[in-house]
Every structure is written in C-alpha cells, then in structure tokens.
C-alpha cells in the first residue's frame, strides 16, 4: 500500500506540482480512500518528503558510485567528465520532477539532497587534502563546497533550461573548468 501511495504522490506531484497536490488527489490516484492514505501518512508533506527522499537516494547512489570510483584512482585518472555525464544523465531523466523539487519545494538543511551534497563535499575535500601542493594555505572546505555547488547549479540549469547545447558540450566545458582549477592547485591536469 505504501508503494502505491508513493507512486501516486509522485504522479500527482509531476502532474500538478506541489501546490496542486493534495492528499485527496493522491488517494484518488492510488485508488484508495483518503482514510486509508492517512493510515500510512499524516499529510501531503510526508508523502512528498518520501518521494523526494527516494529520488535523492537514487541520485545519490548513481553519482556517488561514479564520483567515488573517480576519486579512488590516481589523480591523473580522476574522470571528472564521466562524473559530470552521469550527473547530467541522472538529473535529465525526469526534468519535471527536478523542476518541482528545485523550484517549488523548500530546501531543508537536513534533507537527503543536502546530505548528498555534504557527502560529495567531503569526498572532494579528502581528495584535495591529499593532492594539494600547498595544503596548509588553501581553504579546502571552501574550495570543495564551491566546486560542488558550481557543477550542481550548471547541471540543474542545463536540465531545466534545455539550452541549445549538447550534454557532451556541457560536460566538456565543465570538465575543462574543473580540471583547470584543480590542476592549478594540485599540479595534476
């Protein structure tokens, strides 16, 4: 029953957006009574939170796998491009859901999406601490945060705006930007 409600919540969210979603609409989509829905979820926000959590968990798994694999190799082999293509692909699979999540839902500091960003920040920070040529003088945490947010914002904007640019071009240019910046600090590039 929970899966039906979550699937229905996702469908209603995609069709009507956050403001247009309601427990009655979700129950109708799930072919259950509102009373049955309330046995599992107290309100619309709880359903939406579960939809968001599941989406970000899927995204987290995909991106973390590629990102971690890239970081585990030698510095010269860190595949920024592969990671960026995976990110663009994952975000691009459901642009409507991404739009609802980015534009309509408030971003909670303790959400799975925030946890995902913090994990990527930490992974990149570890890589930087190991590879920086001037370890003590650069603000590693600030660099990691800025790089992750820059890439995230470009990737989200690319998916939502759908400019007349190919995914490969975006990945190539972001790769050039990130590797040039990292290369300056690490001597890798």
C-alpha positions as CSV (number, residue, x, y, z in Angstrom):
1,X,0.0,0.0,0.0
2,X,2.8,2.4,0.9
3,X,4.4,1.9,-2.6
4,X,1.0,2.7,-4.3
5,X,0.7,5.9,-2.3
6,X,4.3,6.9,-3.0
7,X,3.8,6.2,-6.7
8,X,0.6,8.1,-6.7
9,X,2.2,11.0,-4.8
10,X,5.0,11.2,-7.4
11,X,2.5,11.1,-10.3
12,X,0.3,13.9,-8.8
13,X,3.4,15.9,-8.0
14,X,4.5,15.7,-11.6
15,X,1.1,16.4,-13.0
16,X,0.0,19.2,-10.7
17,X,3.1,20.5,-8.9
18,X,3.5,20.9,-5.1
19,X,0.7,23.4,-4.7
20,X,-1.7,21.4,-6.8
21,X,-1.0,18.1,-4.9
22,X,-3.3,17.1,-2.1
23,X,-4.0,14.0,-0.1
24,X,-7.4,13.6,-1.8
25,X,-5.8,13.7,-5.2
26,X,-3.0,11.3,-4.2
27,X,-5.6,8.9,-2.7
28,X,-7.7,9.1,-5.9
29,X,-4.6,8.4,-8.0
30,X,-3.7,5.4,-5.7
31,X,-7.3,4.1,-5.9
32,X,-7.8,4.2,-2.2
33,X,-9.8,6.2,0.2
34,X,-8.3,9.3,1.9
35,X,-8.8,7.5,5.2
36,X,-6.7,4.6,4.1
37,X,-4.0,7.1,3.0
38,X,-3.9,8.6,6.4
39,X,-3.2,5.2,8.0
40,X,0.2,5.5,6.4
41,X,1.0,9.2,6.0
42,X,-0.2,12.1,8.2
43,X,-0.3,14.6,5.4
44,X,0.8,15.6,1.9
45,X,4.2,16.8,3.1
46,X,5.0,13.4,4.5
47,X,4.3,11.8,1.1
48,X,6.2,14.5,-0.8
49,X,9.1,14.0,1.6
50,X,9.2,10.3,0.8
51,X,9.0,11.0,-2.9
52,X,11.9,13.4,-2.6
53,X,13.9,11.1,-0.3
54,X,13.6,8.2,-2.8
55,X,14.6,10.4,-5.8
56,X,17.6,11.8,-4.0
57,X,18.6,8.3,-2.7
58,X,18.6,7.1,-6.3
59,X,20.6,10.1,-7.4
60,X,23.0,9.7,-4.5
61,X,23.7,6.1,-5.4
62,X,24.4,6.8,-9.0
63,X,26.6,9.9,-8.6
64,X,28.4,8.6,-5.5
65,X,29.4,5.4,-7.3
66,X,30.9,7.2,-10.2
67,X,32.4,10.0,-8.1
68,X,34.0,7.6,-5.6
69,X,35.4,5.4,-8.4
70,X,37.0,8.6,-10.0
71,X,38.5,9.7,-6.7
72,X,39.9,6.2,-5.9
73,X,42.1,6.2,-9.0
74,X,45.4,8.1,-9.4
75,X,45.0,11.9,-9.6
76,X,45.7,11.9,-13.3
77,X,42.9,9.4,-13.9
78,X,40.2,11.3,-12.0
79,X,37.3,11.2,-14.5
80,X,35.6,14.5,-14.0
81,X,33.9,14.2,-17.4
82,X,32.5,10.7,-16.5
83,X,31.1,12.0,-13.3
84,X,29.6,15.1,-15.0
85,X,27.9,13.0,-17.7
86,X,26.4,10.7,-15.0
87,X,25.1,13.7,-13.1
88,X,23.6,15.3,-16.3
89,X,22.1,11.9,-17.2
90,X,20.6,11.3,-13.8
91,X,19.1,14.8,-13.5
92,X,17.9,14.7,-17.1
93,X,15.8,11.5,-16.6
94,X,13.0,13.4,-15.0
95,X,13.2,17.1,-15.6
96,X,9.6,17.7,-14.4
97,X,10.3,16.2,-11.0
98,X,13.6,18.1,-10.8
99,X,11.7,21.4,-11.6
100,X,9.2,20.7,-8.8
101,X,11.9,19.8,-6.3
102,X,14.1,22.8,-7.2
103,X,11.5,25.5,-7.8
104,X,8.5,24.6,-5.6
105,X,9.8,22.8,-2.5
106,X,11.7,24.5,0.3
107,X,15.2,23.1,0.7
108,X,15.7,21.7,4.1
109,X,19.2,21.7,5.6
110,X,18.7,18.1,6.9
111,X,17.2,16.6,3.7
112,X,18.7,13.8,1.8
113,X,19.7,16.2,-1.0
114,X,21.6,18.3,1.5
115,X,23.2,15.2,2.9
116,X,24.2,14.1,-0.6
117,X,25.8,17.5,-1.3
118,X,27.7,17.3,2.0
119,X,29.0,13.8,1.2
120,X,30.3,14.9,-2.2
121,X,31.8,18.0,-0.5
122,X,33.6,15.7,2.0
123,X,34.8,13.3,-0.7
124,X,36.2,16.1,-2.8
125,X,37.7,17.7,0.3
126,X,39.6,14.5,1.1
127,X,40.9,14.3,-2.4
128,X,42.0,17.9,-2.2
129,X,43.8,17.4,1.1
130,X,45.7,14.5,-0.3
131,X,46.6,16.2,-3.6
132,X,47.0,19.9,-2.8
133,X,50.5,21.2,-3.4
134,X,50.1,24.0,-0.8
135,X,48.0,22.1,1.8
136,X,48.1,24.5,4.7
137,X,47.3,27.7,2.8
138,X,44.2,26.8,0.8
139,X,40.7,26.7,2.2
140,X,39.9,23.1,1.2
141,X,36.4,23.0,2.6
142,X,35.5,26.3,0.8
143,X,37.0,25.0,-2.5
144,X,35.1,21.7,-2.3
145,X,31.8,23.5,-1.5
146,X,32.2,26.0,-4.3
147,X,33.1,23.4,-6.9
148,X,30.3,21.1,-6.0
149,X,27.7,23.9,-6.0
150,X,29.0,25.3,-9.3
151,X,28.7,22.0,-11.0
152,X,25.3,21.3,-9.4
153,X,23.9,24.7,-10.5
154,X,25.2,24.4,-14.0
155,X,23.8,20.8,-14.3
156,X,20.4,21.7,-12.9
157,X,20.2,24.8,-15.1
158,X,21.1,22.8,-18.1
159,X,18.3,20.3,-17.5
160,X,15.7,22.9,-16.6
161,X,16.5,25.5,-19.3
162,X,17.3,23.0,-22.1
163,X,19.6,25.4,-24.0
164,X,20.7,24.6,-27.5
165,X,23.9,22.9,-26.2
166,X,24.6,19.2,-26.1
167,X,25.1,17.3,-22.9
168,X,28.6,16.4,-24.1
169,X,29.4,20.1,-24.7
170,X,28.3,20.9,-21.1
171,X,30.3,18.0,-19.7
172,X,33.4,19.0,-21.8
173,X,33.3,22.7,-20.7
174,X,32.6,21.9,-17.1
175,X,35.4,19.3,-17.2
176,X,37.8,21.9,-18.6
177,X,36.8,24.4,-15.9
178,X,37.1,22.0,-13.0
179,X,40.3,20.3,-14.1
180,X,42.0,23.6,-14.9
181,X,41.1,24.9,-11.4
182,X,42.1,21.6,-9.7
183,X,45.2,21.4,-11.8
184,X,46.3,24.8,-10.7
185,X,46.1,23.7,-7.0
186,X,47.4,20.2,-7.4
187,X,49.8,20.1,-10.3
188,X,47.5,17.4,-11.8
189,X,45.9,18.0,-15.1
